[in-house]
Structure formats: C-alpha cells, structure tokens
C-alpha cells in the first residue's frame, strides 16, 4: 500500500511553506523538500500536530543535479505516491550579466529550470498511469518580460511558463493538470537572497502580496485545474500590458524598475 501525498520543494519558507499548510489543512500528507533541515522539521512537527497528517522531510539542495533522482528514490522507499507535485524552489540574482557570478547563475538555472523539469519527468508518469494528479509550478510575472539586471532569473521563469503550458496541453483529458502560478512582488526571503533593496518603493506598495495569499490563489487554482494563475489585479494588468508591448520598450521599462530596487 502507498500513501498519496503532496511533494513541495522550497518548503522551508515563503510560498512553499504556506502551500504545505494548505495541503495539510485539507488532510493531505506532505513531503517537505528544502536545504534547511531545522526549518523543515519544525514545519513537519507543526503540520502533524495541527492536522494529524503524515509529514516527511527530505533535505536536498536542488542545485545538485543528483538531487531529483535521490528525492524520487527516497519517496519510493518510504512507500509514498506523489499525487501533487509543487515545484516551488527557486532564487534570483540581481546585477549586470557581464558582472554577475557565473556559478550562482548556473546554479539558478539548475534549480529554477533543470530540477523543476527533472522532478516533473520523474513523478508525472505515475500520475498519468493513475489518471489522477496535479502539478503546480511556481513561476513569476517576471516570465512575461525580458529582465535587464536580472536577465537569467527572468529567462528561467519564462521557461517555466512555456513548459507548463505545453505539458498542460499534452495532458488534456489525462486526469492530470499542470498549473503555472505567476506572482508579482511578494514578501518572502527571495528579495534578500537576490540582493534587492527591501526598502525600495517597489516592495512597499499595495501591490506587494504576502506569501499566504499567493499560496491560496495557487492552491485553489491548481485544484480547479487552471493552467495559468496571476494573483492580483495590478499583476494581471502588468501581464496584459507586457503581452502587447514592444520587447524593446518592455525591456527599458523593466530596467527602470530593476534600477529602483538595487
């Protein structure tokens, strides 16, 4: 016998943590994946105590190419079956591409793109075989525009949006859905790790969401089988404008925003 669970990467903080709480609230067992073991264990204890669900911890660094198959092996060894896959782990790096650290950017591609793709490849066939399951890929409104001063990060999120839309169509009528969640500015640890100014106006306006509200939009939309989710009226307007704007003008506009948060 196997237990059907939700596997959530980047579960130690921010949107991933809030998504784990939502799954557990509804009685789903969870597999919490991140680098910080202490935070994962604390969250697992909270979810088990509050919701009486099975909460497993897998400490893994998705910047390591061997991490996804190791995660899959540990899930199988524990007798777990992934019904929901949440590819939430990701990070950014600010700066001019000619000057930024290549090691950090290659690790970013590994986490934001390669690990997401690899985990989907590993767990999707089981969902298709069961004709049941859902994948939630956390992208960003950044994926709809070129991103001067965060060029690699914006490009990785464009990949997530395109990849999610493509396999969502492939899986039509399969019983499995794929959802891309595209939040805008959200209060998490992302900005600090990316080297952005937390006091900048772009992170203090009414358009800045909290992680719990973004997670709710993603969770509810995933359960409804929505393919694309953009939380917030302001973000929806930005995405609509980005889709019709000249790429050159769009890049200039994004650069001005990025300069304001450095």
N, C-alpha and C positions, 0 to 999 in steps of 0.2 A: 504494500500500500504506500502511496505517496501523498504528501500534503501539498496542495496547490497554494502558492504564495506569490507575493509581490517582491521583486528584487529591485532595489533602489540604490543607484550609485550616487556618490556625493551626499550621503545621508547624514553626515555629522553636523550639518548646519544649513541655514537658509531654506531655500525652496525644497530641497531634498528631505530635510528633517520634517518640515511641515507636511509634505506628502506622506511620509511614513506614518505620521499621526493620523492622517485621514484614512489610510488603508486599515490601520489597526482599529480605529474607531468603528469601522464597518465590519470588523470581525475577521479581517484577512491576516494571515501570518505574513511576516515580513523578513526579508534578508537584507540587512543593512551593510552597505559596502562603502568604505572610505579609508583614508590613511590613518585617521586618529582613533586609535583603539579605545582610549578612555572615554571619548565622547560617544562612540558607538555603544559601548557597554552601558553607559548612563542612559542613553535613549532606549536601548533594549529593555532595561530594567523598568523604565517608566511605562513603556507600552505593555509589557507583560503584567505589571501590577494594575494598571488602569483599565486594560481591556481584556485581559486574560487570553492573549494570543501568543503564538509561538514567534519569538523574535530572535533571529540568528544574526551573528556578527561575522563578517568576513573583512579582515584588514587587508587592503590591497592598494597599490599605487598604480593607477591606470596609465601612468607614463611609462610603465614597464610593459613591453609587448607581450610578455608571458602571462600577464595578469588575467586577461579574459578567459583563456582555457583553464587556468588554475581555479578561477571562480566557478566555472561550469563543472569542473571535477568535484569541487567541494559541495556544490549544490546537489549533484547526483549522489555523492557518498552519504549525504545526510538524508536521503530519501525524499527530497523536495522536488516539486514540479513547478516551474515558473509559469504562472498564468498571466501575470502582469510584469512587464519589464519597463522600468523607468530609467532612461539614460539621462541623468541629470548632471553628472560630474562635468566640470569644465572650468577653465580660467582664462584670463586675458592678460595682455601686456601692452602698456602704453609706450609710445615713443616712435621716432622716425625709423623706418625699416632699415635704413643704412647703418643705424647706430645701435639698434636693439640686439639683445643677446640671442644668437642663433640657437644655442642649446635650449633655452627656455621656449623659443618659438617652435622648435621641432617637438618638444615635449607637449606643447599646446596642441599641435596637430595630432599627436598620438592620443591625447586624452579626448579632445573635442570631436575628433573625426574617426580615427582608426579604432580606438577602443569601443566607441559607440557602434560602429559598423560591425566589429568583430563580435560583440555581445549579441547584437541583433541576429547575426548569422548563426550563432551557437544556440540561441533559445527559440528563434522563430519556427524552425521545423517542428518542434514539439507542439507548439500552439496550432500550427496548421494541421498536424496529424489529429489533434483533439478537436479541431474545428471550434476552438474557443481560446480567446486571449486578447490582450491589448498591449500595445507599445506606446509609451509616452516619451517622446524625445524633446528635451528642453533646448530650444534654440534661442532666438532673441530678435527683437526688431532690428538689431544690427545686421541681420542676414539679408535685409532688403536693400542695402545700400553699400557702396564702397566705403571703406573706413580709413581715410588718411589718419595717421598717428596711432592707429590700432589695426593696421592692414590685415595681419594674419588672423586676428580674432574675428573680425567682420567676415572674412572669407570662410572661416570654419563654420560659422553659423549659417552662411548661405548654403554651404554643403548640406547641413542638417535639414534645412527646409526643403531643398530639392530632393534629397534622398528619401525623406519621409513621405513627400507627396508621391514619388514614383512607386515606392513599395506599397503605399496605401491603395493605389490603383491596381497594382498586381494582385493584391489580396481581396479585391472586391468580391463579395459573396463567399468568402472563405470561412467566415465566422471570426476572423481576426482583424482588428483595426489598428491603424497607426495614426497617431496624433502628434503634430508639432506644436509645442507651446512656445509662443514668442513674446515674452515680457519685455517691457521697456525698462527704464531705470527702476531698480528695486533695492530696498535697503537690506543688503546682505554683506558678507565679508568679501564679495567679489571686487568691489572698488579698491579696497585697501591692498589686496594682493596684486591688482593690476597696476598699482602705482598712481591712482587717480586721487584728486583732491576731494575729500569727503565734505568739505565745507563749501564747495562750489555751488552756485545757484542751481545748476542742473540737477543736483542731488537734494535740493531743499524745497522744490516746488510742489504744488498739489498733485502734479502728475507722477510723483515718485510713489510707488506702491510698497506695501510691506510683503514679506515672504509668504505669510499665511494667506493673504487674499489672492496672490498669484497662484499658490498651490491649489486653492479651492477651485479657481477657474480651470486649471489644468486637470484636476481630478474629475470634476463633474463633466467637462467636455470629453475627456477620454472615455468615461462610462457611456456617454451618448454616441460615441463613435465619430466625433468631429475630427476632421482632418487637419484643420488649422485653427489655432486659437490665439487671438491678440487681446490681452486683457486691457481694459481701459479705453475710454472714448478718445483721449488725446493720442494714445498709441495707434488706435485704428485710423485716425486722421493722418498721422505721420506715415503709416504704411500705404494708405491710399495715395498720398501725395508722392511718395517715393516711386510708386509703380508707374506714374505718368511723367515724372520729372526727367530732364536730360541727365544722363550719367555724369557729365562734366559738372553741371551746376549742383547736382546732388553731392558729389564729392567735395566741392567747395563748401557747401553748407555743413556737411558733416565735419570737415576740418575746423570750421569756426567753433562748432560745439566742442570738439575734442581739445582745441586750444584753451577753451574756457575752464576745463576741468583738470588741467595739468599744473 
